[in-house]
């Protein structure tokens, strides 16, 4: 793979490929979101993005649009073309057969099945390659896929809703509704891009929430918000319901809970599986999985490893202060999305995150990556400070 100095034109075409990749935000999982632009003699002759898992990849869709014009063109791809056979043939082979002259990738594919092999296959066919153009922007498209391939763990987003004074539920557990309808609709985007939603049994008992993606609540796009971009799914595509995961150490989930009767699958994770309780829950269609315990609670690291083996890239944690705080305390949280409502709930109400921190030296520093108003609420997005 050749080193390259990229031109302004290269930057423009790769930026478009990245923009196209975002259009697959809600529809490609567990595959990565990828965009491709084909350019010949200074003109765009084809463009495409991976729209739905199991269907054509970005390169194939762009080649289909370009037709014979792909011969001698330069392909700008937001992720290294794949080199292995999956549900579809390798994209590197498709580019070779189309006769493209050059392939510029934003980043190398972290998938060990590819990881440079796509570029090697192209170069062996006499196609010039270059990599690294707008890599930082391309990395942001697929945080879960990238992390799962590199570490064996999914990307974890903890979603919280709190009052201005940092409270998330009243002392008796009452919590509906802290935020307004615009913020609740905005959460649909977080759910739709996630393969799994994790909650705790206490939340199931207290709120009896469904934790589903509901198209009728789909909000309008939020201007300038790439991480939760405004693209809708393709025409005729029904949003895939994320796997609903209940952390329930001793199987206290009521068999009548709404979450058990929704479209899609529910996984109940426990440390003790009393046979009759397990049988009753499985009779509802739920899967019950026993995992190791840490101090009497489900081992969250083991849970994330399990979800990764199920090709879960992005996990959304919608839970109470104890479980959400555990993800943060154990540094298993990659991103914290917190909606702050213009309410005061008082000092007796429950905190937003239940964490064992007693001194300033134990305080955890966060990095604010996004701040915007959603209706009457404020959405703050944090990552761990680098």
Backbone torsions as a table, in degrees:
resi	resn	phi	psi	omega
1	UNK	NA	127.5	-174.3
2	UNK	-82.6	146.2	171.2
3	UNK	-75.9	152.3	-174.5
4	UNK	-148.7	149.5	167.6
5	UNK	-100.6	118.2	-174.0
6	UNK	-87.0	140.2	-179.0
7	UNK	-87.7	171.0	175.2
8	UNK	-60.9	-37.4	178.4
9	UNK	-64.3	-40.5	176.4
10	UNK	-58.4	-45.0	179.4
11	UNK	-60.3	-42.0	-178.9
12	UNK	-63.6	-43.5	-178.3
13	UNK	-71.0	-36.4	178.4
14	UNK	-69.8	-36.4	176.6
15	UNK	-60.6	-36.8	177.0
16	UNK	-68.9	-39.1	176.8
17	UNK	-61.5	-39.4	178.0
18	UNK	-68.0	-40.5	177.2
19	UNK	-60.8	-41.3	177.9
20	UNK	-64.1	-39.6	-178.8
21	UNK	-58.7	-37.5	-179.8
22	UNK	-61.6	-20.4	-178.2
23	UNK	-68.5	-16.9	177.0
24	UNK	-94.6	15.8	-172.9
25	UNK	-53.0	-39.1	-172.5
26	UNK	-104.9	0.4	-166.6
27	UNK	-126.9	-10.5	-172.1
28	UNK	-97.6	-15.3	-172.3
29	UNK	-60.6	141.9	12.7
30	UNK	-86.7	5.1	178.3
31	UNK	-75.2	158.6	174.9
32	UNK	-73.1	157.2	175.2
33	UNK	-87.4	126.5	-173.5
34	UNK	-138.0	142.0	174.3
35	UNK	-124.5	154.0	-177.9
36	UNK	-144.0	138.0	175.2
37	UNK	-128.0	130.4	177.6
38	UNK	-106.4	128.3	-175.8
39	UNK	-127.2	132.1	178.6
40	UNK	-137.3	128.7	-179.8
41	UNK	52.6	39.7	176.1
42	UNK	79.5	2.4	-178.3
43	UNK	-116.6	139.7	174.4
44	UNK	-73.0	121.5	-178.7
45	UNK	-109.6	-11.9	179.0
46	UNK	-166.5	146.5	174.4
47	UNK	-151.1	152.6	-179.2
48	UNK	-168.2	168.2	176.6
49	UNK	-144.5	157.4	176.4
50	UNK	-73.1	115.0	-172.9
51	UNK	-93.3	-48.4	-175.4
52	UNK	-139.0	134.3	178.7
53	UNK	-55.7	133.6	-179.3
54	UNK	95.7	-13.9	177.9
55	UNK	-107.1	-173.4	-173.0
56	UNK	-56.5	140.2	176.7
57	UNK	-79.1	173.3	-174.8
58	UNK	-57.2	-45.9	-177.4
59	UNK	-63.2	-42.1	-179.7
60	UNK	-63.7	-42.4	179.6
61	UNK	-66.0	-38.5	177.7
62	UNK	-68.6	-40.9	178.6
63	UNK	-64.1	-38.2	178.7
64	UNK	-61.7	-38.9	178.9
65	UNK	-71.5	-36.7	-176.3
66	UNK	-75.3	-33.7	-177.2
67	UNK	60.1	-133.7	-177.0
68	UNK	-66.6	-20.1	179.7
69	UNK	-68.4	-11.1	177.8
70	UNK	-68.4	-23.9	179.3
71	UNK	-60.0	119.4	178.5
72	UNK	81.1	6.1	-178.2
73	UNK	-83.6	166.3	171.5
74	UNK	-103.5	130.8	178.4
75	UNK	-102.1	125.9	173.9
76	UNK	-104.3	118.3	-173.8
77	UNK	-127.5	135.0	-177.0
78	UNK	-73.8	-12.2	178.1
79	UNK	-146.7	141.3	178.8
80	UNK	-45.2	131.0	177.9
81	UNK	-58.1	137.9	-176.4
82	UNK	-71.0	153.1	-176.7
83	UNK	-121.9	4.3	-176.0
84	UNK	-118.0	157.5	177.8
85	UNK	-85.0	121.7	172.9
86	UNK	-121.1	-127.5	174.3
87	UNK	-73.8	-19.2	176.8
88	UNK	-130.7	159.2	179.8
89	UNK	-66.3	164.4	-179.0
90	UNK	-63.5	136.0	179.1
91	UNK	-69.7	-31.1	178.3
92	UNK	-59.6	-41.0	178.8
93	UNK	-66.0	-38.3	179.0
94	UNK	-63.1	-40.6	178.4
95	UNK	-66.1	-38.5	177.8
96	UNK	-63.8	-47.6	-178.4
97	UNK	-64.3	-30.8	179.6
98	UNK	-77.1	-15.5	177.0
99	UNK	80.9	29.2	176.8
100	UNK	-65.3	152.7	-176.8
101	UNK	-93.0	-28.6	-174.3
102	UNK	-151.7	145.7	176.0
103	UNK	-128.1	123.1	175.9
104	UNK	-112.4	122.4	-179.4
105	UNK	-109.7	145.2	176.6
106	UNK	-72.3	-35.8	-177.7
107	UNK	-155.6	157.8	174.8
108	UNK	-75.8	142.9	179.5
109	UNK	-70.0	124.1	179.6
110	UNK	-74.7	-8.7	177.9
111	UNK	-63.8	121.8	-179.0
112	UNK	-57.2	-23.4	178.3
113	UNK	-71.8	-16.6	179.5
114	UNK	-115.1	-82.7	171.2
115	UNK	39.1	59.5	178.2
116	UNK	99.5	-20.1	-177.0
117	UNK	-69.3	-29.9	176.8
118	UNK	-62.9	-44.6	177.6
119	UNK	-65.8	-39.4	179.3
120	UNK	-62.6	-40.3	179.4
121	UNK	-64.1	-41.6	178.4
122	UNK	-65.0	-44.6	-178.7
123	UNK	-65.5	-36.7	178.1
124	UNK	-63.4	-24.3	178.6
125	UNK	-91.6	5.6	177.5
126	UNK	87.1	13.6	179.8
127	UNK	-93.7	128.8	178.5
128	UNK	-71.3	138.4	179.4
129	UNK	-130.1	154.1	173.7
130	UNK	-149.4	153.6	-174.6
131	UNK	-144.7	151.3	174.3
132	UNK	110.0	3.8	-179.8
133	UNK	-78.0	118.8	-178.2
134	UNK	56.7	41.6	-177.3
135	UNK	-62.6	-41.7	-178.1
136	UNK	-60.4	-41.9	178.3
137	UNK	-66.6	-38.0	180.0
138	UNK	-68.8	-35.6	178.7
139	UNK	-59.0	-35.1	-175.2
140	UNK	-70.0	-17.7	-178.2
141	UNK	-70.1	-37.0	-171.8
142	UNK	-128.0	59.0	-177.0
143	UNK	-61.9	-36.1	-178.3
144	UNK	-73.6	-46.5	177.8
145	UNK	-59.7	-46.2	-179.2
146	UNK	-61.1	-45.4	-177.8
147	UNK	-67.6	-41.3	-178.9
148	UNK	-63.3	-40.5	-179.8
149	UNK	-69.7	-31.4	-176.0
150	UNK	-88.9	-30.6	-172.4
151	UNK	-125.1	-13.5	-175.7
152	UNK	79.5	15.1	178.0
153	UNK	-129.6	147.5	176.4
154	UNK	-78.8	167.4	174.2
155	UNK	-80.4	130.7	-173.8
156	UNK	-115.1	121.3	174.8
157	UNK	-111.6	123.7	175.0
158	UNK	-98.3	123.3	178.6
159	UNK	-104.4	130.3	179.2
160	UNK	-131.3	154.8	171.6
161	UNK	-129.0	128.9	-175.7
162	UNK	-142.2	163.2	173.5
163	UNK	-81.1	172.2	178.4
164	UNK	-60.4	-31.3	179.0
165	UNK	-91.0	22.4	169.3
166	UNK	74.4	29.5	-179.2
167	UNK	-112.9	145.4	-174.6
168	UNK	-119.1	-12.9	177.3
169	UNK	-161.4	153.2	176.2
170	UNK	-71.1	169.4	-175.8
171	UNK	-58.5	-30.7	-179.5
172	UNK	-87.8	4.7	177.8
173	UNK	97.4	-8.4	179.9
174	UNK	-62.6	129.7	-177.1
175	UNK	-140.7	-9.1	-178.7
176	UNK	-94.1	130.2	-10.6
177	UNK	-114.2	131.6	178.4
178	UNK	-79.8	-51.1	-177.6
179	UNK	-91.3	168.3	-179.4
180	UNK	-86.1	176.9	-176.1
181	UNK	-62.7	-33.3	179.9
182	UNK	-65.0	-41.5	178.5
183	UNK	-67.9	-40.0	179.2
184	UNK	-65.2	-36.1	175.9
185	UNK	-68.4	-36.8	179.6
186	UNK	-62.6	-32.8	178.4
187	UNK	-61.9	-25.8	177.7
188	UNK	-57.9	-33.1	178.3
189	UNK	-68.3	-39.5	176.7
190	UNK	-62.2	-42.4	179.7
191	UNK	-66.3	-43.4	-173.9
192	UNK	-65.5	-28.0	-179.5
193	UNK	-90.4	-2.8	-176.9
194	UNK	-100.4	145.4	174.8
195	UNK	-88.2	-19.3	-179.9
196	UNK	-145.4	142.3	172.7
197	UNK	-116.6	124.6	-177.9
198	UNK	-106.1	130.8	175.5
199	UNK	-137.7	172.9	-179.9
200	UNK	-108.1	158.9	-178.3
201	UNK	-63.0	-32.2	178.8
202	UNK	-62.7	-39.3	177.8
203	UNK	-67.0	-39.6	178.2
204	UNK	-61.1	-44.4	-178.7
205	UNK	-69.0	-42.4	-175.0
206	UNK	-75.5	-42.3	-172.0
207	UNK	-105.3	-22.7	-176.8
208	UNK	49.3	47.0	-178.4
209	UNK	-80.5	156.3	179.4
210	UNK	-87.3	-32.6	-179.2
211	UNK	55.6	51.6	179.4
212	UNK	-119.2	162.8	170.6
213	UNK	-86.1	123.5	-175.7
214	UNK	-119.3	104.5	-177.1
215	UNK	-56.1	-30.3	-178.8
216	UNK	-67.0	-16.7	177.9
217	UNK	-97.9	3.8	-174.1
218	UNK	-58.6	121.9	-174.8
219	UNK	-83.5	168.6	171.3
220	UNK	-71.2	157.6	179.8
221	UNK	-61.5	145.6	175.1
222	UNK	-95.6	118.7	-172.7
223	UNK	-54.9	131.0	174.8
224	UNK	74.2	10.2	-174.5
225	UNK	-100.4	89.2	-178.7
226	UNK	-67.8	-38.3	-174.4
227	UNK	-67.7	-22.4	176.0
228	UNK	-131.0	57.7	-166.8
229	UNK	-64.7	163.3	-169.6
230	UNK	-86.6	7.4	-178.4
231	UNK	-68.1	135.4	172.5
232	UNK	-88.1	169.4	177.7
233	UNK	-76.4	161.0	-177.6
234	UNK	-59.9	155.7	-180.0
235	UNK	-56.9	133.9	178.1
236	UNK	82.4	-1.5	-178.5
237	UNK	-91.5	125.5	176.1
238	UNK	-90.1	127.5	-178.4
239	UNK	-58.4	134.5	178.7
240	UNK	-75.6	127.3	179.1
241	UNK	-73.2	129.1	176.9
242	UNK	-61.9	153.9	171.3
243	UNK	-63.9	125.1	178.1
244	UNK	-92.3	123.9	-175.3
245	UNK	-117.3	122.4	178.1
246	UNK	-107.3	120.3	175.3
247	UNK	-85.8	109.9	-169.6
248	UNK	-144.6	86.1	-170.6
249	UNK	-54.5	-39.8	-174.0
250	UNK	-117.0	20.8	175.7
251	UNK	56.6	60.9	177.1
252	UNK	-99.2	2.0	-179.3
253	UNK	-60.6	125.5	178.0
254	UNK	-67.1	139.0	179.6
255	UNK	-67.3	-14.8	179.4
256	UNK	-93.5	3.1	-177.0
257	UNK	-61.2	138.3	-179.8
258	UNK	-56.4	-36.6	-175.2
259	UNK	-59.1	-24.2	-177.6
260	UNK	-84.1	-11.6	-175.8
261	UNK	-112.0	12.5	-177.9
262	UNK	-89.9	160.4	173.5
263	UNK	-61.4	139.9	-177.6
264	UNK	102.9	-173.3	-173.3
265	UNK	-109.2	148.6	176.1
266	UNK	-124.6	131.6	177.9
267	UNK	-114.9	124.0	176.6
268	UNK	-106.3	120.7	-175.2
269	UNK	-106.9	126.7	-176.2
270	UNK	-133.2	172.7	171.5
271	UNK	-110.8	-21.0	177.1
272	UNK	-131.4	124.4	-176.6
273	UNK	-114.4	84.4	176.7
274	UNK	-61.6	125.5	-168.7
275	UNK	-53.8	-45.0	-176.9
276	UNK	-69.6	-39.0	177.1
277	UNK	-65.2	-41.5	178.9
278	UNK	-62.2	-45.5	-179.2
279	UNK	-61.3	-41.9	-179.1
280	UNK	-65.1	-40.8	-179.9
281	UNK	-71.0	-40.4	178.6
282	UNK	-66.3	-27.1	177.7
283	UNK	-66.1	-21.0	177.1
284	UNK	-81.3	-8.3	-176.8
285	UNK	103.9	-3.9	179.6
286	UNK	-77.4	153.7	172.1
287	UNK	-98.6	134.3	177.9
288	UNK	-110.7	127.4	-177.8
289	UNK	-126.7	127.8	177.4
290	UNK	-96.0	127.6	179.7
291	UNK	-123.9	164.5	178.0
292	UNK	-61.0	159.0	179.4
293	UNK	-111.4	152.5	172.0
294	UNK	-127.6	113.6	-177.3
295	UNK	53.5	41.5	175.1
296	UNK	82.7	1.0	-179.7
297	UNK	-119.3	160.3	179.5
298	UNK	-58.3	133.1	176.6
299	UNK	-69.1	107.4	-174.5
300	UNK	-68.9	-33.0	177.0
301	UNK	-64.5	-43.1	177.3
302	UNK	-63.6	-36.6	177.3
303	UNK	-62.5	-45.1	179.7
304	UNK	-65.1	-37.3	175.9
305	UNK	-62.0	-41.9	178.6
306	UNK	-62.1	-44.0	-179.9
307	UNK	-64.9	-36.2	177.9
308	UNK	-63.6	-38.1	178.0
309	UNK	-65.5	-19.7	178.0
310	UNK	-94.3	16.6	177.8
311	UNK	63.9	33.4	174.5
312	UNK	-86.2	118.5	178.8
313	UNK	-89.7	-45.4	-174.6
314	UNK	-124.7	129.5	-179.7
315	UNK	-113.6	132.7	173.7
316	UNK	-109.7	122.2	177.8
317	UNK	-97.3	114.0	174.4
318	UNK	-118.2	93.1	-171.1
319	UNK	-145.6	172.8	176.9
320	UNK	-74.3	-177.3	-173.2
321	UNK	-61.9	-33.8	-175.5
322	UNK	-70.6	-53.4	-177.5
323	UNK	-70.0	-43.8	177.4
324	UNK	-60.2	-41.4	178.0
325	UNK	-65.1	-32.4	178.7
326	UNK	-65.8	-41.2	176.9
327	UNK	-61.4	-41.2	179.2
328	UNK	-70.1	-44.5	-178.3
329	UNK	-59.8	-39.8	-177.9
330	UNK	-87.5	7.3	179.5
331	UNK	54.9	39.4	175.1
332	UNK	-99.0	-0.4	179.9
333	UNK	-94.4	123.9	176.8
334	UNK	-90.1	-32.8	-176.3
335	UNK	-146.3	141.0	177.0
336	UNK	-118.2	119.0	176.7
337	UNK	-108.1	114.1	-174.1
338	UNK	-121.9	122.7	176.5
339	UNK	-96.2	123.6	-178.6
340	UNK	-108.6	121.1	-177.7
341	UNK	-96.3	149.0	179.4
342	UNK	-77.1	66.0	-179.9
343	UNK	-134.5	154.3	169.3
344	UNK	-117.1	125.7	-174.9
345	UNK	-112.1	-8.4	173.5
346	UNK	91.7	161.5	-172.9
347	UNK	-73.1	-17.7	179.6
348	UNK	-85.5	-10.6	178.6
349	UNK	-72.4	163.9	-174.6
350	UNK	-79.4	147.4	-180.0
351	UNK	-73.6	164.1	-178.0
352	UNK	-73.4	-36.0	177.3
353	UNK	-132.9	127.0	178.2
354	UNK	-92.3	103.1	-176.8
355	UNK	-130.8	147.0	-178.7
356	UNK	-88.1	81.2	179.4
357	UNK	-127.6	123.8	-174.9
358	UNK	-119.2	-22.0	-178.4
359	UNK	-129.1	159.2	178.5
360	UNK	-61.8	-29.6	179.9
361	UNK	-67.5	-20.6	178.7
362	UNK	-91.7	-6.6	-177.4
363	UNK	-62.1	144.2	-179.8
364	UNK	-99.5	127.9	179.0
365	UNK	-86.7	136.5	178.0
366	UNK	-117.6	159.7	178.8
367	UNK	-116.6	118.8	179.9
368	UNK	-76.3	118.6	-178.1
369	UNK	-105.7	-18.4	-179.9
370	UNK	-159.3	143.2	178.6
371	UNK	-147.2	122.2	179.1
372	UNK	-156.2	159.1	179.1
373	UNK	-88.7	132.3	175.7
374	UNK	-122.0	104.0	-172.3
375	UNK	62.5	-127.0	178.1
376	UNK	-94.5	0.2	-177.8
377	UNK	-102.7	165.4	176.8
378	UNK	-113.4	127.8	175.3
379	UNK	-102.2	121.9	179.0
380	UNK	-114.8	131.0	179.6
381	UNK	-117.2	124.4	-176.7
382	UNK	-123.8	149.9	165.3
383	UNK	-125.7	168.9	175.5
384	UNK	-63.5	137.6	-179.7
385	UNK	-64.0	127.9	-179.2
386	UNK	-66.9	NA	NA
